[in-house]
Amino acid sequence: MDAPCTVFVRLKPLPGKRDFTRALIVELLPEIRALEGCEEYRVFDAVDGDLMLYERFSTREHWQAHFDAPPIIRLKAELADAVELPVERLESYEA
């Protein structure tokens, strides 16, 4: 599919891991945003204490490819013991 791919991810940090989780994401944002096809990648603080990621890629193929990129591999590895798994992910496309 050639349409832009937008994904919302809810991260539920484990007790005492919220600051670590947020700091790691913020640290990796420049590298993630530089990935091919990445149009936008932002982190938001949810009112309930969770973290929300907003990801937008040029195509679903670009979004899928980003999972093999070093900053995402690092993010997944370091957050494995910091957030509830599996994470909630909502994928959408523009009509």
C-alpha positions as CSV (number, residue, x, y, z in Angstrom):
1,M,0.0,0.0,0.0
2,D,1.4,3.4,-1.0
3,A,-0.7,5.5,1.3
4,P,0.9,7.1,4.4
5,C,0.8,4.9,7.5
6,T,0.0,6.4,10.8
7,V,0.4,4.4,14.0
8,F,-0.5,5.2,17.6
9,V,1.3,3.2,20.4
10,R,0.4,3.2,24.0
11,L,3.2,2.4,26.4
12,K,2.4,1.5,29.9
13,P,5.6,1.9,31.9
14,L,6.1,-0.5,34.8
15,P,6.3,1.0,38.3
16,G,9.3,3.3,38.6
17,K,10.1,3.1,34.9
18,R,8.2,6.0,33.4
19,D,11.0,8.5,33.5
20,F,13.5,6.0,32.1
21,T,11.1,5.1,29.3
22,R,10.4,8.7,28.3
23,A,14.1,9.7,28.5
24,L,15.1,6.8,26.2
25,I,12.5,7.7,23.6
26,V,13.4,11.3,23.7
27,E,17.1,10.4,23.3
28,L,16.4,8.2,20.2
29,L,13.9,10.6,18.5
30,P,16.5,12.3,16.2
31,E,17.7,8.9,15.0
32,I,14.2,7.5,14.5
33,R,13.0,10.7,12.7
34,A,16.0,10.4,10.3
35,L,14.9,6.9,9.1
36,E,13.8,6.6,5.5
37,G,10.1,7.3,5.1
38,C,9.6,8.7,8.6
39,E,7.5,11.8,8.3
40,E,6.8,12.2,12.0
41,Y,7.6,10.5,15.3
42,R,6.5,12.1,18.6
43,V,6.0,11.1,22.2
44,F,3.1,12.4,24.3
45,D,2.3,12.2,28.0
46,A,-1.1,10.6,28.6
47,V,-3.2,12.0,31.5
48,D,-3.1,8.5,33.1
49,G,0.7,8.4,33.2
50,D,1.1,6.2,30.1
51,L,3.1,7.4,27.1
52,M,1.7,7.7,23.6
53,L,3.8,7.5,20.5
54,Y,2.5,9.0,17.2
55,E,4.3,7.6,14.2
56,R,3.8,8.6,10.6
57,F,5.6,6.9,7.7
58,S,5.3,7.5,4.0
59,T,4.2,3.9,3.4
60,R,3.4,0.9,5.5
61,E,6.5,-0.7,4.0
62,H,8.6,2.1,5.5
63,W,6.9,1.6,8.8
64,Q,7.6,-2.1,8.8
65,A,11.2,-1.6,7.7
66,H,11.8,0.7,10.7
67,F,11.6,-2.3,13.1
68,D,15.0,-3.4,11.7
69,A,16.7,0.0,12.3
70,P,19.3,0.3,15.1
71,P,17.4,2.9,17.2
72,I,14.2,0.8,17.2
73,I,16.1,-2.4,18.0
74,R,17.7,-0.6,20.9
75,L,14.4,0.9,22.0
76,K,12.7,-2.5,22.0
77,A,15.5,-4.2,23.9
78,E,15.8,-1.6,26.6
79,L,12.1,-1.2,27.1
80,A,11.5,-5.0,27.3
81,D,11.8,-4.8,31.1
82,A,10.3,-1.3,31.5
83,V,6.9,-1.4,29.9
84,E,3.9,-3.8,29.9
85,L,4.1,-6.2,26.9
86,P,2.7,-6.5,24.4
87,V,2.2,-2.8,23.7
88,E,-1.1,-1.5,22.3
89,R,-0.6,-0.5,18.7
90,L,-3.2,1.0,16.4
91,E,-2.4,1.3,12.7
92,S,-4.4,3.5,10.4
93,Y,-4.3,4.8,6.8
94,E,-5.7,7.8,5.1
95,A,-8.8,7.3,3.0
